[in-house]
Amino acid sequence: MMIESLLDDAPIIVPGTSRTSVTREEALEGSPEQKQHYFLDVKIEVDGFTQASKFVDALLDRGKRRLKPGGLWVIGEGGVGKSFILDDIYKRYPHLDTSIARITPLICLSFRSRPSASDLLCTMLFQLGQDSGLMKNKSNDDLEDSLIESLKSCGTLGIMFDEAHHLWLNSSGRIKDRVGGPIGDLLKRMYDRTNIAYIFSGTPGLINTVFVDKQVRTRWAGVITLKEFELDARFYGLLNALDSAIPLPKESGLGQRRKLAESIYASTLGNFRLIKDLLGEAVFLAAKDNSPKLEVHHLAEAHFRLFCDRENPFV
């Protein structure tokens, strides 16, 4: 069954704890740089984030009991939170090196262009601690067999493919039931031989193209779609959540002051990454000024530092 979550229906939840070891109380006493770092790293739990986390937890748990546990596609344009979700999942399942083995619950791959099958196999083997020298002159079949054994010995439960549109959409000569070409065939074959869940992250065109292949659609059926925020109650709720996460003594009423909220939206157009970047830079500037909270002039300067020639809505 396909699972679809549209962020425009999702309520905002109070921020969770930072994914760093630093607490908000510690960040309050830190330098401007530490305050900014804390804010940029803090976890904001919107429904898309929470649903992805719960769905992946279920996938990985299912992989402990059976072959072919399923998969998830996290879909959205740049800056809507895809990599943020994958990063959080990766940090919740850290690898562990012992005296006798490397335990690697998750492998995380990111693509700038379409890799060859051998590059893909070698990269995964390297993440599992294999000596790159031992991979030389091996055939792809041998590399694939080595990878299957290494996944088992390292206790790997999932593979995350960030920027997966490069993995699938650059295939030439695709046909309807074989959209990924040799790379797609490799991924399907590996999946069928293991208990490994697949998590793909990519742009909206990925689903429209890849899901014409029934073999893909039935293997990895979960879909979560992330979107930019609209200027509505959800956006005000997001600003309130972010305001409470800022490591300054006083809140700034980001979601309570309509004109200020509208200016933040005009600056960022509802893009989650840009919202975090804008407010993070403003936190740094406010902390340098020893200000107890964000002021409009901090946001104006932060906007200029990020966008330079774009009209400044805070002026």
Backbone bond lengths (Angstrom), bond angles and torsions (degrees), N, CA, C in turn:
res aa  C-N    CA-C-N  psi(-1)  N-CA   C-N-CA  omega(-1)  CA-C   N-CA-C  phi
1 M - - - 1.466 - - 1.517 109.25 -
2 M 1.317 117.96 134.74 1.454 121.73 179.26 1.516 109.55 -79.55
3 I 1.332 115.39 135.32 1.458 120.70 178.40 1.513 107.25 -109.54
4 E 1.319 117.32 123.12 1.462 122.12 -176.22 1.513 109.10 -121.02
5 S 1.340 118.30 128.03 1.456 122.00 176.86 1.510 108.50 -128.55
6 L 1.322 116.80 116.92 1.450 120.92 178.52 1.516 108.68 -100.95
7 L 1.333 116.28 122.70 1.456 120.19 -174.66 1.518 112.67 -63.04
8 D 1.331 118.41 -20.42 1.457 117.66 -179.40 1.527 112.02 -71.77
9 D 1.331 118.50 -6.80 1.454 121.79 174.64 1.524 111.92 -105.21
10 A 1.324 117.10 4.34 1.459 120.03 -169.53 1.520 112.00 -96.97
11 P 1.342 117.81 129.18 1.462 119.68 173.89 1.519 110.83 -73.54
12 I 1.306 115.08 159.98 1.451 120.03 177.49 1.525 108.83 -92.19
13 I 1.316 116.88 137.64 1.452 122.60 178.62 1.521 108.13 -109.52
14 V 1.323 117.34 152.74 1.464 121.67 179.17 1.519 109.27 -57.67
15 P 1.340 118.41 142.27 1.469 120.43 -177.24 1.516 111.96 -56.57
16 G 1.325 115.39 143.61 1.449 120.16 171.44 1.515 109.74 -81.16
17 T 1.318 116.31 -172.27 1.457 120.22 178.80 1.512 109.52 -73.48
18 S 1.325 116.32 158.91 1.450 120.67 178.28 1.516 110.37 -63.44
19 R 1.315 115.88 147.54 1.457 120.08 177.53 1.520 111.32 -81.27
20 T 1.322 118.34 0.14 1.450 121.76 171.14 1.518 107.52 -93.68
21 S 1.323 116.15 177.04 1.461 120.15 178.95 1.528 111.56 -82.80
22 V 1.319 117.36 -3.85 1.467 121.71 -176.81 1.527 109.49 -88.60
23 T 1.324 116.76 131.74 1.460 121.06 175.80 1.527 109.69 -87.11
24 R 1.315 116.25 165.92 1.462 120.07 177.86 1.522 110.08 -62.13
25 E 1.326 117.46 -38.31 1.470 120.89 179.31 1.526 110.56 -62.22
26 E 1.329 116.48 -39.76 1.464 119.42 177.21 1.526 110.75 -68.76
27 A 1.326 116.43 -39.30 1.466 119.96 179.64 1.528 110.93 -63.83
28 L 1.332 117.60 -33.83 1.472 120.97 178.15 1.521 111.74 -58.30
29 E 1.329 116.35 -29.87 1.466 120.82 -179.66 1.522 112.49 -94.52
30 G 1.327 116.91 0.33 1.456 120.42 -174.06 1.513 113.57 -86.98
31 S 1.310 114.88 -177.44 1.464 122.87 178.84 1.522 109.57 -75.44
32 P 1.342 118.23 167.25 1.473 119.84 174.32 1.527 112.94 -55.25
33 E 1.337 116.14 -38.56 1.455 119.54 179.27 1.537 110.82 -65.55
34 Q 1.332 116.19 -40.55 1.465 119.73 179.59 1.528 111.59 -67.64
35 K 1.322 116.25 -37.24 1.472 119.69 176.54 1.527 110.79 -62.83
36 Q 1.317 116.32 -44.68 1.458 120.15 179.33 1.528 110.81 -63.60
37 H 1.323 116.79 -44.72 1.465 120.53 -179.19 1.523 110.56 -61.35
38 Y 1.323 116.94 -43.88 1.465 120.06 179.09 1.534 110.29 -58.61
39 F 1.322 115.95 -47.35 1.470 119.30 -176.58 1.529 111.11 -63.69
40 L 1.333 117.49 -43.42 1.459 120.16 -178.01 1.529 111.60 -66.24
41 D 1.322 116.70 -24.33 1.457 120.25 -175.84 1.523 113.15 -97.51
42 V 1.335 117.83 -8.10 1.459 119.81 -175.60 1.523 110.56 -67.42
43 K 1.326 115.70 148.24 1.453 121.81 -175.46 1.522 110.06 -94.02
44 I 1.322 117.01 122.92 1.463 122.03 175.96 1.519 107.31 -108.63
45 E 1.303 116.66 117.66 1.457 120.80 -171.73 1.532 111.54 -94.36
46 V 1.320 115.64 87.40 1.460 119.67 168.70 1.528 107.41 -87.14
47 D 1.334 116.50 166.97 1.466 119.90 -174.09 1.527 112.77 -58.63
48 G 1.322 118.31 -39.65 1.458 119.97 179.51 1.511 111.40 -60.52
49 F 1.332 116.03 -40.68 1.463 121.89 178.12 1.522 109.85 -64.41
50 T 1.329 116.31 -49.02 1.464 121.24 -176.88 1.522 111.33 -65.44
51 Q 1.334 116.84 -43.22 1.454 119.83 -178.66 1.525 110.91 -65.64
52 A 1.330 117.47 -40.18 1.465 120.19 177.69 1.523 110.51 -61.95
53 S 1.331 116.88 -43.26 1.464 120.37 -179.51 1.524 111.25 -61.86
54 K 1.333 116.34 -46.28 1.468 120.19 -179.14 1.526 111.22 -66.72
55 F 1.333 116.27 -39.17 1.455 119.71 -178.67 1.526 110.70 -66.41
56 V 1.341 117.02 -42.92 1.466 120.66 179.46 1.525 110.37 -66.38
57 D 1.327 117.57 -40.65 1.467 119.77 176.80 1.528 110.66 -56.96
58 A 1.341 115.60 -42.16 1.464 119.63 179.31 1.528 110.99 -66.82
59 L 1.343 117.10 -39.84 1.460 120.91 177.56 1.529 111.00 -58.94
60 L 1.334 115.95 -49.31 1.459 120.11 -175.74 1.521 111.01 -68.24
61 D 1.325 116.59 -35.51 1.463 119.65 176.36 1.529 110.49 -65.59
62 R 1.336 116.69 -40.26 1.460 120.37 179.62 1.528 110.74 -65.01
63 G 1.339 115.99 -33.38 1.455 120.05 179.40 1.518 113.56 -66.11
64 K 1.316 117.47 -18.64 1.469 120.41 176.09 1.521 111.69 -74.91
65 R 1.348 116.67 -15.20 1.457 120.56 -172.78 1.527 113.77 -113.99
66 R 1.353 117.53 -17.38 1.465 117.51 -172.20 1.519 111.36 -156.96
67 L 1.319 115.28 160.90 1.456 121.25 172.10 1.527 109.42 -73.50
68 K 1.322 115.66 158.84 1.466 123.46 173.69 1.537 112.35 48.91
69 P 1.335 117.16 65.87 1.474 120.09 -174.16 1.521 115.18 -74.87
70 G 1.342 118.97 -15.16 1.461 120.78 -179.70 1.519 111.87 118.76
71 G 1.331 115.84 -167.74 1.454 119.47 -177.82 1.512 112.27 -165.09
72 L 1.316 114.96 175.13 1.460 122.46 -176.26 1.520 109.75 -140.20
73 W 1.344 115.54 140.52 1.458 122.73 172.29 1.530 107.76 -112.66
74 V 1.327 117.05 122.49 1.466 122.61 175.47 1.527 106.22 -104.79
75 I 1.328 116.17 111.23 1.459 121.58 -166.35 1.530 110.68 -117.35
76 G 1.324 116.78 137.00 1.459 120.87 175.77 1.510 111.25 171.77
77 E 1.329 115.77 164.48 1.457 121.06 175.57 1.526 109.51 -71.85
78 G 1.333 116.26 173.19 1.452 120.65 -179.19 1.523 112.23 -62.54
79 G 1.334 116.07 136.94 1.453 120.67 173.17 1.509 115.94 88.45
80 V 1.341 118.40 5.45 1.468 119.25 -178.36 1.517 112.93 -93.75
81 G 1.349 117.85 -3.26 1.456 120.31 173.13 1.515 115.96 117.77
82 K 1.338 118.63 10.47 1.465 120.54 -178.18 1.528 111.50 -62.86
83 S 1.320 116.15 -54.16 1.465 119.73 -178.25 1.520 111.19 -66.22
84 F 1.329 117.44 -31.48 1.458 121.77 176.76 1.523 110.21 -60.75
85 I 1.328 116.66 -42.28 1.465 121.32 178.38 1.527 110.37 -65.19
86 L 1.333 117.28 -47.68 1.455 120.24 -179.11 1.525 111.44 -63.92
87 D 1.321 116.28 -38.92 1.466 120.32 179.59 1.522 110.68 -62.85
88 D 1.322 116.65 -41.59 1.462 119.80 179.74 1.527 111.01 -66.06
89 I 1.326 116.91 -42.41 1.468 120.57 177.87 1.524 110.03 -60.29
90 Y 1.330 116.43 -44.42 1.466 120.97 -178.29 1.525 111.05 -61.64
91 K 1.339 116.36 -40.22 1.465 119.77 -178.91 1.524 112.32 -71.84
92 R 1.323 116.98 -23.02 1.464 119.35 178.65 1.529 112.52 -81.43
93 Y 1.325 116.86 -11.89 1.465 120.92 178.30 1.535 109.16 -127.46
94 P 1.333 117.94 66.65 1.473 120.42 -175.20 1.527 111.88 -70.62
95 H 1.325 115.55 152.84 1.461 119.16 175.66 1.528 109.20 -79.65
96 L 1.308 115.78 159.20 1.460 121.92 -176.91 1.520 109.05 -137.01
97 D 1.329 115.64 123.11 1.464 120.42 176.04 1.524 108.98 -97.68
98 T 1.333 116.03 122.92 1.454 121.21 175.48 1.522 109.04 -110.71
99 S 1.311 116.80 179.12 1.463 120.47 -179.51 1.524 112.22 -69.21
100 I 1.333 117.00 -18.25 1.459 118.93 -176.24 1.528 113.82 -119.86
101 A 1.332 117.15 -12.44 1.474 117.75 -175.82 1.523 110.79 -160.61
102 R 1.330 115.60 161.59 1.461 122.60 170.21 1.524 107.83 -108.66
103 I 1.326 116.62 120.11 1.453 122.02 176.93 1.521 107.69 -95.15
104 T 1.318 118.13 118.41 1.462 123.35 -175.13 1.523 109.50 -127.79
105 P 1.350 117.94 86.77 1.463 119.73 -177.37 1.522 113.61 -60.64
106 L 1.344 116.75 -34.57 1.460 120.48 -176.82 1.522 111.07 -133.58
107 I 1.311 115.92 140.70 1.461 122.99 166.58 1.525 106.76 -106.22
108 C 1.328 117.56 138.51 1.462 120.63 178.45 1.525 109.35 -125.86
109 L 1.330 115.94 121.68 1.457 122.68 -179.05 1.518 109.49 -119.27
110 S 1.339 116.58 143.47 1.458 121.27 176.51 1.519 108.06 -132.18
111 F 1.325 116.48 143.84 1.457 120.38 -171.18 1.533 111.73 -124.34
112 R 1.326 115.42 137.15 1.462 121.37 170.58 1.524 110.72 -104.75
113 S 1.308 115.33 -20.06 1.467 121.29 176.69 1.524 107.16 -153.70
114 R 1.303 115.60 172.44 1.460 119.85 -176.86 1.525 109.64 -74.70
115 P 1.362 118.97 122.93 1.466 120.61 179.62 1.520 111.09 -81.87
116 S 1.311 115.69 163.98 1.458 119.47 169.06 1.520 108.35 -80.32
117 A 1.314 116.58 164.44 1.464 120.16 179.34 1.521 111.03 -60.79
118 S 1.331 117.31 -41.19 1.472 119.96 -179.29 1.526 111.25 -66.68
119 D 1.335 117.30 -39.43 1.471 119.81 177.80 1.524 110.57 -62.87
120 L 1.319 116.25 -41.99 1.460 120.46 -179.93 1.524 110.81 -63.10
121 L 1.309 117.15 -46.11 1.463 121.68 -179.86 1.533 111.31 -64.31
122 C 1.338 116.88 -44.94 1.469 120.67 -178.55 1.533 111.41 -65.44
123 T 1.338 117.16 -38.40 1.456 120.66 179.04 1.524 110.99 -62.37
124 M 1.322 116.46 -43.17 1.465 119.51 179.10 1.523 111.31 -67.97
125 L 1.314 117.94 -40.43 1.463 120.94 177.20 1.519 111.39 -62.48
126 F 1.334 116.22 -39.63 1.465 120.44 178.78 1.525 110.94 -63.29
127 Q 1.341 117.22 -41.05 1.464 120.28 178.44 1.526 111.45 -64.64
128 L 1.317 116.57 -25.46 1.460 120.67 179.06 1.535 112.10 -88.55
129 G 1.332 116.27 8.22 1.461 120.38 173.57 1.510 115.48 91.56
130 Q 1.337 117.44 10.79 1.454 119.56 -179.61 1.527 110.90 -77.55
131 D 1.308 116.68 144.49 1.459 123.61 178.36 1.525 109.04 -70.15
132 S 1.335 115.68 122.82 1.467 119.03 -178.43 1.523 112.06 -61.05
133 G 1.326 116.48 -28.76 1.463 119.36 179.57 1.505 113.19 -65.65
134 L 1.334 115.72 -28.71 1.459 119.94 -179.66 1.529 112.30 -76.77
135 M 1.333 115.99 -10.74 1.465 119.23 -178.16 1.527 112.43 -89.68
136 K 1.332 116.61 -12.58 1.462 119.94 -175.97 1.525 110.92 -65.35
137 N 1.313 113.99 141.30 1.463 122.41 174.52 1.528 113.94 65.87
138 K 1.332 117.96 12.33 1.455 120.33 175.50 1.520 109.65 -87.99
139 S 1.295 116.60 145.24 1.456 120.73 176.34 1.524 109.19 -73.62
140 N 1.334 116.12 162.34 1.459 119.61 177.65 1.528 111.80 -62.08
141 D 1.327 116.07 -34.56 1.472 118.94 178.00 1.520 110.49 -63.89
142 D 1.336 117.14 -41.95 1.471 120.75 178.47 1.527 110.96 -67.14
143 L 1.337 116.16 -40.49 1.462 119.32 178.19 1.527 110.99 -63.30
144 E 1.327 115.91 -40.79 1.461 119.88 179.15 1.528 110.99 -63.20
145 D 1.335 117.65 -43.59 1.456 120.96 178.36 1.527 111.07 -63.25
146 S 1.345 116.36 -40.92 1.466 120.25 178.02 1.517 111.49 -63.59
147 L 1.342 115.63 -39.63 1.459 119.74 179.83 1.527 110.84 -65.37
148 I 1.315 117.56 -43.01 1.466 120.72 179.74 1.531 110.02 -58.96
149 E 1.317 117.26 -43.77 1.461 120.49 179.24 1.519 111.55 -67.78
150 S 1.329 116.87 -38.90 1.468 120.29 -179.52 1.524 111.29 -67.39
151 L 1.333 117.09 -38.28 1.464 120.64 177.34 1.529 110.50 -59.52
152 K 1.321 116.21 -40.88 1.463 120.33 178.93 1.522 110.98 -66.95
153 S 1.336 117.02 -48.00 1.462 120.42 -175.48 1.519 112.46 -68.77
154 C 1.339 117.69 -25.84 1.472 121.20 -179.58 1.528 112.60 -92.45
155 G 1.324 116.82 1.87 1.462 119.66 178.81 1.514 113.52 64.94
156 T 1.328 117.13 31.36 1.467 121.09 -176.91 1.528 110.27 -73.42
157 L 1.333 114.95 132.08 1.460 121.41 -178.15 1.527 113.10 -109.62
158 G 1.341 117.27 -21.57 1.453 119.07 -176.23 1.515 112.27 -155.34
159 I 1.342 115.24 154.85 1.464 122.54 173.64 1.517 107.37 -124.66
160 M 1.335 117.04 126.67 1.464 122.30 179.28 1.525 108.75 -105.51
161 F 1.330 115.18 130.44 1.459 122.18 -178.53 1.529 108.02 -115.51
162 D 1.331 117.45 97.54 1.464 121.02 177.64 1.527 109.18 -83.81
163 E 1.340 115.92 151.09 1.472 121.49 -176.16 1.537 110.09 54.75
164 A 1.336 115.65 43.75 1.465 121.30 -172.56 1.521 113.13 -70.08
165 H 1.333 118.69 -12.50 1.473 119.31 175.74 1.531 110.41 -61.27
166 H 1.346 116.67 -30.57 1.471 118.66 175.91 1.527 110.73 -67.95
167 L 1.309 116.23 -30.81 1.459 120.92 -178.15 1.522 111.81 -71.79
168 W 1.343 116.31 -38.57 1.460 120.99 -172.82 1.525 114.39 -103.16
169 L 1.345 117.79 -38.30 1.464 119.80 -166.76 1.516 114.26 -84.72
170 N 1.330 118.06 -10.97 1.462 119.40 179.68 1.522 112.94 -91.04
171 S 1.314 115.04 10.10 1.465 118.85 -179.79 1.527 109.93 -71.66
172 S 1.307 116.86 130.74 1.467 120.34 177.18 1.525 109.36 -95.24
173 G 1.310 115.09 148.32 1.451 119.77 177.39 1.516 114.09 66.31
174 R 1.350 117.66 32.47 1.460 119.56 179.04 1.526 109.91 -64.39
175 I 1.310 114.73 149.71 1.457 120.12 168.58 1.513 107.87 -122.09
176 K 1.314 116.84 163.57 1.459 121.52 -166.90 1.516 113.64 -55.05
177 D 1.327 117.95 -39.39 1.454 119.31 -176.36 1.524 112.54 -101.85
178 R 1.342 116.77 17.84 1.465 120.06 -179.12 1.526 108.83 -152.56
179 V 1.340 115.98 58.22 1.457 120.04 -168.41 1.523 113.50 -69.24
180 G 1.317 118.69 -26.84 1.455 120.59 -175.56 1.507 115.03 -90.10
181 G 1.333 117.43 -2.23 1.449 119.78 -177.20 1.527 111.16 61.28
182 P 1.339 117.96 -149.97 1.470 121.16 -178.25 1.529 113.51 -59.27
183 I 1.361 117.39 -36.05 1.468 120.11 178.80 1.525 109.70 -65.68
184 G 1.318 116.91 -44.82 1.457 120.01 178.32 1.517 111.56 -61.15
185 D 1.342 116.15 -41.21 1.463 119.53 178.25 1.523 111.15 -62.78
186 L 1.337 116.74 -39.86 1.463 121.13 178.46 1.520 111.10 -62.16
187 L 1.341 116.93 -46.38 1.465 120.58 -178.81 1.525 111.16 -63.39
188 K 1.333 116.91 -42.67 1.466 120.08 178.71 1.533 110.75 -62.94
189 R 1.321 115.90 -42.92 1.465 120.24 -177.95 1.526 111.11 -65.38
190 M 1.335 116.24 -44.56 1.463 120.13 178.01 1.514 110.88 -61.89
191 Y 1.321 116.31 -43.19 1.469 120.58 -179.96 1.525 111.02 -60.33
192 D 1.325 116.45 -43.41 1.455 120.79 -177.46 1.529 112.10 -66.92
193 R 1.331 117.26 -21.51 1.469 120.91 -177.78 1.528 113.15 -94.67
194 T 1.324 117.92 -2.49 1.465 119.73 -171.04 1.528 111.15 -134.49
195 N 1.345 113.86 177.08 1.471 121.26 172.38 1.526 110.38 -104.73
196 I 1.326 116.87 30.30 1.458 122.54 -173.40 1.529 111.24 -92.84
197 A 1.333 116.75 126.25 1.468 121.94 173.64 1.527 109.27 -81.08
198 Y 1.333 116.46 146.44 1.461 121.94 177.59 1.525 109.12 -111.77
199 I 1.340 116.38 134.07 1.463 122.54 174.90 1.522 107.22 -123.61
200 F 1.335 116.57 115.41 1.459 122.21 -179.52 1.532 109.37 -106.58
201 S 1.326 116.56 140.74 1.455 122.17 175.10 1.521 108.52 -126.90
202 G 1.342 116.89 130.87 1.454 117.75 -178.82 1.515 112.91 -171.99
203 T 1.318 116.06 -174.00 1.460 123.28 -175.39 1.535 110.90 -79.86
204 P 1.356 117.32 162.73 1.472 120.08 -175.51 1.515 115.36 -56.18
205 G 1.335 118.11 -33.26 1.457 120.27 -179.59 1.519 113.29 -62.86
206 L 1.317 116.31 -19.05 1.458 120.52 -178.59 1.525 111.57 -60.01
207 I 1.326 116.47 -49.04 1.465 120.24 -177.86 1.528 110.84 -65.39
208 N 1.337 117.42 -43.66 1.462 120.71 -177.77 1.526 111.81 -60.20
209 T 1.338 115.87 -32.83 1.457 119.88 -178.41 1.520 112.24 -87.65
210 V 1.325 116.80 -47.29 1.456 121.03 -171.90 1.525 112.46 -74.05
211 F 1.338 117.31 -34.52 1.455 119.39 -174.13 1.527 114.38 -75.60
212 V 1.343 117.41 -0.76 1.466 117.90 170.33 1.529 110.36 -71.89
213 D 1.337 116.33 -16.88 1.459 121.93 177.11 1.531 108.39 -88.56
214 K 1.322 117.00 108.03 1.461 120.76 -176.82 1.523 111.50 -60.89
215 Q 1.338 117.91 -30.01 1.455 120.73 178.95 1.521 111.18 -65.37
216 V 1.326 116.75 -33.25 1.461 120.81 175.14 1.523 110.22 -74.30
217 R 1.308 115.87 -47.81 1.469 121.91 -173.64 1.525 111.83 -61.24
218 T 1.337 117.30 -36.99 1.455 119.80 -177.31 1.525 112.89 -86.43
219 R 1.324 118.00 -19.85 1.464 120.07 176.80 1.530 111.46 -79.11
220 W 1.322 116.09 -45.75 1.474 121.08 -173.02 1.531 108.12 -127.19
221 A 1.319 116.37 85.43 1.465 121.21 -165.62 1.522 114.50 -93.85
222 G 1.324 119.00 -16.80 1.461 120.48 -176.84 1.519 112.61 -73.08
223 V 1.323 116.83 133.77 1.466 121.79 179.26 1.528 109.70 -134.90
224 I 1.324 115.83 128.01 1.467 121.48 171.23 1.523 107.26 -122.36
225 T 1.315 116.68 123.23 1.460 121.95 -178.10 1.522 109.81 -106.11
226 L 1.317 116.27 123.61 1.465 122.48 179.81 1.526 109.25 -103.97
227 K 1.331 116.18 141.17 1.459 120.65 179.69 1.523 110.48 -132.24
228 E 1.324 115.25 160.80 1.452 119.78 173.80 1.521 109.64 -68.46
229 F 1.317 116.30 154.90 1.454 121.79 -177.85 1.529 110.97 -74.42
230 E 1.317 115.19 144.51 1.460 121.80 168.35 1.530 108.13 -90.32
231 L 1.325 115.58 163.33 1.473 120.05 176.92 1.529 107.78 -82.30
232 D 1.312 115.59 80.97 1.460 120.83 -176.44 1.530 108.85 -145.02
233 A 1.339 116.26 -166.16 1.459 120.61 -175.85 1.522 111.93 -60.90
234 R 1.323 116.92 -33.19 1.457 120.00 178.88 1.515 111.65 -63.70
235 F 1.348 115.68 -40.01 1.461 119.56 179.80 1.528 110.47 -66.08
236 Y 1.330 117.08 -42.35 1.462 120.19 177.17 1.528 110.14 -62.70
237 G 1.335 116.37 -38.86 1.456 119.86 177.42 1.521 112.18 -64.27
238 L 1.335 116.16 -39.87 1.461 120.32 176.41 1.525 110.72 -60.41
239 L 1.338 116.83 -45.90 1.462 120.06 179.86 1.528 111.39 -61.75
240 N 1.333 116.78 -38.07 1.468 119.34 177.25 1.524 111.28 -63.33
241 A 1.349 115.50 -42.13 1.460 119.46 179.04 1.522 111.12 -64.38
242 L 1.330 116.63 -43.93 1.457 120.58 178.86 1.529 111.10 -65.07
243 D 1.323 116.33 -39.05 1.467 120.99 179.78 1.529 110.42 -59.48
244 S 1.331 116.77 -41.85 1.456 119.96 -178.90 1.518 112.25 -71.58
245 A 1.348 117.15 -16.69 1.468 121.03 179.39 1.523 112.72 -89.67
246 I 1.331 118.30 -15.52 1.462 121.27 -176.34 1.528 109.99 -66.37
247 P 1.325 118.88 126.37 1.463 121.62 -177.80 1.537 113.20 -82.09
248 L 1.327 115.00 60.03 1.455 122.95 172.99 1.525 107.80 -125.66
249 P 1.344 118.88 155.08 1.469 120.82 -172.86 1.523 114.84 -59.25
250 K 1.333 118.16 -33.31 1.459 121.08 -175.93 1.522 110.65 -123.48
251 E 1.332 115.53 147.23 1.454 119.66 173.06 1.527 110.15 -78.21
252 S 1.322 114.90 157.37 1.465 120.13 -173.57 1.518 113.49 -105.47
253 G 1.326 117.67 -0.74 1.459 120.28 -179.18 1.508 113.02 67.69
254 L 1.336 117.28 36.67 1.467 120.34 -175.16 1.528 112.07 -58.48
255 G 1.326 116.83 -39.32 1.446 119.91 -179.18 1.514 113.57 -95.50
256 Q 1.324 116.69 -0.01 1.464 121.32 -178.06 1.524 112.22 -101.12
257 R 1.307 116.58 -21.45 1.467 121.50 -177.31 1.529 107.84 -103.29
258 R 1.304 115.95 105.97 1.461 121.46 -170.32 1.526 112.62 -57.09
259 K 1.320 117.28 -47.45 1.463 119.94 -177.84 1.523 111.14 -63.25
260 L 1.344 116.28 -40.14 1.460 119.87 179.27 1.525 110.49 -65.29
261 A 1.329 116.57 -43.55 1.467 120.20 178.68 1.526 110.71 -61.73
262 E 1.335 116.94 -41.38 1.455 120.34 179.21 1.526 111.19 -64.70
263 S 1.320 116.86 -34.77 1.468 120.25 177.80 1.521 110.89 -68.24
264 I 1.334 117.00 -40.24 1.467 120.46 177.12 1.518 109.94 -62.74
265 Y 1.332 116.44 -40.90 1.466 119.62 178.69 1.537 110.60 -65.41
266 A 1.333 116.63 -42.53 1.468 120.15 179.29 1.526 111.02 -62.19
267 S 1.329 116.74 -33.32 1.457 121.27 -179.86 1.522 111.80 -72.13
268 T 1.343 116.86 -39.30 1.465 121.33 -170.27 1.517 114.42 -109.89
269 L 1.336 117.21 -13.65 1.466 123.11 -177.59 1.535 112.05 56.32
270 G 1.329 116.11 29.20 1.456 120.34 175.00 1.509 115.32 78.17
271 N 1.335 117.58 8.77 1.461 120.97 179.29 1.526 109.35 -79.29
272 F 1.333 117.19 121.13 1.458 121.54 -172.53 1.525 112.35 -58.47
273 R 1.327 117.66 -43.17 1.456 120.70 -179.68 1.525 110.97 -62.37
274 L 1.351 116.40 -42.98 1.463 119.46 -178.89 1.526 111.34 -69.73
275 I 1.335 117.14 -33.91 1.466 119.97 175.82 1.523 109.92 -60.96
276 K 1.340 116.17 -47.28 1.467 120.15 179.71 1.527 110.37 -63.99
277 D 1.338 117.15 -41.96 1.472 120.12 -179.31 1.529 111.59 -64.02
278 L 1.340 115.80 -44.80 1.462 120.03 -179.90 1.528 111.09 -60.90
279 L 1.325 116.27 -51.03 1.464 119.66 -177.87 1.516 111.57 -68.98
280 G 1.332 117.60 -34.46 1.459 120.48 177.47 1.516 112.24 -63.30
281 E 1.332 116.41 -41.53 1.470 119.48 177.67 1.521 110.50 -67.42
282 A 1.339 116.71 -38.07 1.464 120.18 177.66 1.525 111.25 -65.76
283 V 1.335 117.69 -36.62 1.468 121.21 175.73 1.525 110.17 -60.25
284 F 1.309 117.01 -45.30 1.466 121.13 178.57 1.529 110.70 -59.04
285 L 1.331 117.20 -46.35 1.461 120.90 -178.44 1.524 111.54 -65.80
286 A 1.331 116.90 -41.08 1.462 120.29 179.08 1.523 110.83 -65.07
287 A 1.336 116.49 -40.85 1.466 119.92 179.39 1.522 111.21 -65.48
288 K 1.329 117.66 -36.83 1.468 120.65 176.63 1.521 111.20 -63.49
289 D 1.328 116.42 -33.08 1.466 121.77 178.78 1.531 112.55 -82.68
290 N 1.341 116.81 -1.57 1.476 121.29 -173.42 1.530 111.33 57.29
291 S 1.320 116.20 32.26 1.457 120.97 179.27 1.532 109.47 -80.37
292 P 1.332 118.44 139.92 1.467 120.03 179.68 1.522 113.41 -73.24
293 K 1.344 117.96 -12.00 1.456 120.53 179.87 1.524 109.69 -158.32
294 L 1.328 115.47 170.00 1.464 119.94 175.57 1.517 109.67 -71.05
295 E 1.318 116.06 134.79 1.459 122.07 173.81 1.524 108.55 -112.93
296 V 1.322 115.85 164.59 1.457 120.15 -177.49 1.529 111.31 -59.96
297 H 1.327 116.73 -36.58 1.475 118.15 -177.62 1.535 111.09 -68.65
298 H 1.332 117.81 -26.85 1.467 119.56 174.43 1.531 110.09 -67.95
299 L 1.316 116.60 -40.96 1.464 120.59 178.25 1.528 111.27 -67.66
300 A 1.330 116.15 -37.18 1.469 119.85 178.16 1.526 110.70 -63.30
301 E 1.335 116.48 -44.23 1.465 120.34 179.28 1.521 110.56 -67.73
302 A 1.335 117.02 -38.91 1.463 120.39 178.58 1.528 110.54 -63.51
303 H 1.328 116.85 -41.54 1.461 120.58 177.70 1.524 110.39 -59.44
304 F 1.333 117.18 -46.04 1.460 120.86 179.76 1.529 110.58 -61.37
305 R 1.324 117.00 -42.09 1.463 120.59 -178.38 1.520 112.00 -65.37
306 L 1.314 117.00 -30.29 1.461 120.32 -178.97 1.525 112.74 -86.39
307 F 1.340 116.55 -40.52 1.463 119.91 -168.22 1.527 114.38 -116.57
308 C 1.284 118.29 -13.82 1.467 124.69 173.47 1.532 113.06 58.20
309 D 1.346 117.75 -79.89 1.463 119.50 -170.46 1.530 113.35 -95.52
310 R 1.344 118.57 -0.90 1.451 119.49 178.72 1.525 110.11 -76.44
311 E 1.331 117.05 142.40 1.470 120.66 179.96 1.529 110.05 -52.88
312 N 1.341 115.14 133.11 1.456 120.61 -173.90 1.532 109.71 -91.25
313 P 1.341 119.00 111.09 1.464 120.64 -176.22 1.522 113.90 -75.63
314 F 1.331 116.63 -8.61 1.470 119.82 -178.31 1.519 112.41 -92.97
315 V 1.322 117.18 -4.66 1.476 121.00 -178.03 1.508 109.85 -96.13
